[in-house]
Amino acid sequence: MNEHTDMTALRREMVDVCRRMNSSGINQGTAGNLSVRTSSGFLITPSSLPYDAMTPEDLVEMDFDGTYVGRRPSSEWRFHRDILKNRTDINVVLHCHSIYATTLACHHTTIPSFHYMTGVAGGTTIRCAEYATFGTQALSDNALVALKDRIACLLGQHGQISLGKIFESALWLAIEVETLSRIYVQALTLGEPPVLPDDEMARVLEQMRRMSYGQAPDAEGVNDIARPRAGVI
């Protein structure tokens, strides 16, 4: 498969993921944007074009110097560029205005480790970045601070960002951040929930790290590595 064929397939996959952002409920209308690293820069969704009307050819090719080919890129291209430039551990940046994550972001609320799954973002919290006007360098700078040692964050009075090595992982994480946000909002109606201590979250994060390498948890011999039962296919 040549580079042109690879790029064509990447564009098609990107359009599919954009539409799944809307069908999953984490995005609405023309809000949100998506980017992916390429060999020469990155692809990003265009500005003000509904995903249902978007075609693979509408995606915008950008260089890290801010130049682009094709339609006008998303107004948030700066934080896509800066994240991809500074985070070589990831290849995909997904931004959306999911309802519950944005609800917390409107209160500048960092999500604490009230639930162990908070660790999916890479630490004991899912931080909320300070507010800055959309599309500005200030917003990008604030996002980079909130994403330090994390792969997801909220954006003050704005929405959320989730990162991934591939489209599927970024989309899964964005949905998980939204789910955690919904649970946290509902838990707060009963009062501030207890927070798991840092030493427990350290165990959680290590368990998640091990599982990401395909190993099942077996701490203290409670859960041995899963194996198919003899004689069962």
C-alpha positions in Angstrom: 0.0 0.0 0.0 1.5 3.4 -1.0 1.4 6.6 0.9 -1.5 8.0 -1.1 -3.6 4.9 -0.3 -2.7 5.2 3.4 -3.7 8.8 3.5 -7.0 8.1 1.7 -7.8 5.4 4.3 -6.8 7.7 7.1 -9.2 10.4 5.9 -12.1 8.0 5.6 -11.5 6.6 9.1 -11.3 10.2 10.4 -14.7 11.1 8.9 -16.2 7.9 10.4 -14.9 8.7 13.8 -16.2 12.3 13.6 -19.7 11.0 12.8 -19.4 8.5 15.7 -18.6 11.4 18.0 -22.1 12.8 17.2 -23.9 9.4 17.2 -22.4 8.5 20.6 -23.8 11.8 22.1 -20.5 13.4 23.1 -20.8 16.0 20.4 -23.5 18.1 18.7 -23.7 20.0 15.4 -20.5 21.6 14.3 -19.0 21.7 17.8 -15.8 19.8 18.5 -12.9 18.9 16.3 -10.5 16.0 15.6 -6.9 15.8 14.4 -4.3 13.0 13.6 -0.6 13.1 13.1 0.7 12.3 9.6 4.2 11.9 8.2 4.4 15.5 7.2 2.2 17.3 9.8 -1.4 16.6 10.7 -4.9 16.3 9.4 -7.6 18.3 11.1 -11.3 18.8 10.7 -12.4 22.0 8.8 -14.2 25.0 10.4 -18.0 25.1 10.5 -18.8 22.1 8.5 -21.3 19.6 9.9 -19.9 16.1 10.2 -22.8 14.6 8.3 -21.9 16.7 5.3 -18.1 16.3 5.6 -16.2 14.2 3.1 -12.6 12.8 3.4 -11.5 15.5 0.9 -12.7 18.3 3.3 -10.1 17.4 5.9 -7.4 19.9 6.1 -3.6 19.2 5.8 -1.6 21.3 8.2 2.1 21.7 9.0 3.4 22.5 12.4 4.3 26.0 11.2 0.5 26.8 10.9 0.3 26.7 7.1 -2.4 24.6 5.6 -3.8 23.2 2.3 -7.5 23.2 1.5 -10.4 24.5 3.5 -10.0 26.7 6.5 -9.1 24.6 9.5 -10.9 24.4 12.8 -10.5 27.5 14.9 -8.9 25.3 17.5 -6.0 24.2 15.3 -3.5 25.8 17.7 -4.0 23.4 20.5 -4.2 20.5 18.1 -0.8 21.6 16.7 0.8 22.3 20.1 -0.4 19.0 21.7 0.8 16.9 18.8 4.1 18.8 18.7 4.7 18.4 22.4 3.3 15.0 23.0 5.1 12.4 20.8 3.4 9.7 22.9 0.0 10.3 21.2 -1.2 10.7 17.6 -4.8 11.8 17.9 -6.4 14.8 19.6 -10.2 14.8 20.1 -12.1 17.8 21.4 -15.8 17.9 22.1 -18.5 19.7 24.1 -20.0 16.7 25.9 -22.8 17.7 28.2 -21.6 16.5 31.6 -17.9 17.2 31.1 -18.8 20.7 30.0 -21.1 21.1 33.0 -18.1 20.5 35.3 -15.9 22.7 33.1 -18.4 25.6 33.5 -17.6 25.4 37.2 -13.8 25.0 36.6 -14.1 21.7 38.4 -11.2 19.2 38.4 -12.5 15.7 38.7 -10.9 14.0 41.7 -10.3 10.3 42.2 -13.9 9.8 43.5 -13.9 6.6 41.3 -11.0 4.5 40.4 -11.6 4.9 36.7 -10.5 8.5 37.0 -7.1 6.9 36.4 -7.8 6.4 32.7 -6.7 9.9 32.1 -3.2 9.0 33.5 -3.3 10.4 37.0 -5.2 10.9 40.2 -7.3 13.7 38.7 -8.8 14.9 35.5 -7.7 18.5 35.6 -9.7 21.5 34.3 -7.7 24.1 32.3 -8.1 27.7 33.0 -10.5 29.6 30.8 -9.2 31.4 27.7 -11.0 32.6 24.5 -11.6 29.8 22.0 -9.1 29.6 19.1 -6.4 31.5 21.0 -2.8 30.7 21.8 -3.7 31.3 25.5 -6.2 28.4 25.3 -3.6 26.1 23.8 -1.1 27.1 26.5 -3.6 26.4 29.3 -4.6 23.0 27.7 -0.9 21.9 27.7 -0.6 22.7 31.4 -3.8 20.7 32.2 -2.6 17.8 30.1 0.9 17.5 31.7 1.3 13.8 32.5 -2.4 13.2 31.5 -4.2 12.1 28.3 -7.5 14.0 29.1 -8.6 17.3 30.6 -11.5 19.6 30.8 -11.3 23.1 29.4 -12.7 25.8 31.6 -16.2 27.0 30.5 -15.6 25.1 27.2 -15.5 21.3 26.9 -13.0 18.4 27.1 -9.9 17.1 25.3 -9.0 13.4 25.0 -5.8 12.0 23.5 -4.9 8.7 22.0 -2.4 6.8 19.9 -5.2 5.8 17.5 -8.7 7.1 16.8 -10.4 4.3 18.7 -8.5 5.0 22.0 -9.2 8.7 21.8 -12.9 8.2 21.2 -13.2 5.6 23.9 -11.4 7.9 26.4 -13.7 10.9 25.5 -16.8 8.7 26.1 -15.2 7.5 29.4 -14.5 11.1 30.5 -18.1 12.0 29.8 -19.4 9.0 31.7 -17.2 9.8 34.7 -18.4 13.4 34.6 -22.0 12.3 34.6 -21.4 10.0 37.6 -19.6 12.8 39.4 -22.3 15.4 38.8 -24.9 12.9 40.1 -22.8 11.9 43.1 -22.5 15.5 44.1 -26.2 15.7 44.6 -25.7 13.5 47.6 -22.8 15.6 48.8 -19.0 15.6 48.1 -18.1 11.9 47.5 -15.1 10.4 49.3 -11.8 10.4 47.3 -9.6 7.4 46.9 -6.2 8.0 48.6 -3.1 8.5 46.5 -1.5 5.1 47.5 -4.6 3.3 46.2 -4.7 5.3 43.0 -1.0 4.4 42.6 -2.0 0.7 42.7 -4.9 1.4 40.3 -2.6 3.2 37.8 -0.1 0.4 37.9 -2.8 -2.2 37.4 -4.1 -0.2 34.4 -0.5 0.1 33.0 -0.1 -3.7 33.3 -3.4 -4.4 31.7 -2.6 -2.1 28.8 0.2 -4.5 28.1 -2.2 -7.4 27.8 -1.7 -8.7 31.3 -4.7 -9.5 33.6 -4.4 -8.3 37.2 -3.0 -10.9 39.6 -2.2 -8.8 42.7 -1.8 -11.0 45.8 -2.6 -14.0 43.7 -6.3 -13.1 43.7 -6.7 -13.1 40.0 -4.3 -15.3 38.0 -3.8 -14.7 34.3 -6.9 -15.8 32.5 -6.6 -19.0 30.5 -9.1 -20.9 28.4 -10.6 -23.9 30.1 -9.2 -27.2 29.0 -11.3 -28.7 26.2 -13.2 -25.5 25.6 -12.6 -23.6 22.4 
